Amino acid sequence: MYKNLYYRVLTTSLIIIFIAVPLLAATEKDRCREEGIMVRNAAMHDLWYKKNGGECFIWKHEHLFAIKPEDSIDIFSDMNCQTFYCANNPNYKNYKSVDATGNCRVKILPKCNLSDM
């Protein structure tokens, strides 16, 4: 009798865990959504960028800019904003996937390599 009770409790517990874990993961909030992800220029030289197709701004070495999910940032290696620095320009999802610590801070290294900060 105790053996059947044990299996029922175990089965019920496992079912609850398998249902609860994905639900909790789905409700996890993106902490970086409102403030954005801070991206530091660690490429060893100045770069330029356009935010949402706007004006071309200099992005000095070791300076930061913030990117939010709705933003589009193009990074360039020339002051005329004609030559892309990255073959595949990173977007918010790329920066977010590199942010292993969850502190909403990443850096772009030489050759467009991304790293957590």
C-alpha positions, -999 to 999 in steps of 0.1 A, spaced: 0 0 0 28 24 9 45 15 -24 15 26 -45 11 58 -24 48 66 -30 45 61 -68 14 83 -69 31 111 -49 62 108 -70 42 108 -103 21 138 -92 52 157 -81 70 151 -114 39 162 -134 37 194 -114 74 201 -119 72 195 -156 43 219 -159 56 246 -135 92 250 -148 83 260 -183 56 284 -170 81 301 -147 106 303 -175 81 319 -198 72 346 -173 108 356 -167 111 393 -175 137 408 -198 155 431 -173 173 450 -202 141 458 -221 134 492 -206 169 506 -201 185 489 -230 218 470 -232 249 491 -228 274 483 -256 311 494 -251 335 500 -279 364 478 -271 376 475 -307 408 494 -300 398 523 -323 370 547 -329 339 535 -348 308 552 -361 271 543 -358 236 551 -370 207 546 -347 174 538 -365 187 550 -398 194 585 -384 226 606 -383 261 592 -383 277 596 -348 312 589 -337 316 560 -312 349 567 -294 370 539 -281 358 528 -246 325 548 -249 291 533 -246 257 534 -263 224 518 -253 203 496 -276 167 487 -269 147 459 -285 130 483 -309 163 500 -320 183 493 -351 220 502 -348 244 501 -377 281 501 -369 306 515 -394 344 517 -396 344 550 -415 333 585 -406 309 586 -437 290 557 -424 294 538 -456 316 508 -446 300 483 -422 323 472 -394 305 439 -390 296 415 -418 263 407 -399 254 438 -379 245 427 -344 210 436 -331 194 435 -296 190 398 -296 226 392 -304 238 415 -276 213 399 -252 225 364 -260 261 374 -251 251 390 -218 258 359 -196 258 378 -163 224 395 -170 238 430 -161 228 444 -195 264 453 -205 284 439 -234 314 450 -254 323 448 -290 359 437 -296 381 438 -327 367 420 -358 332 425 -345 335 399 -317 310 403 -289 318 396 -252 300 400 -219 312 428 -196 
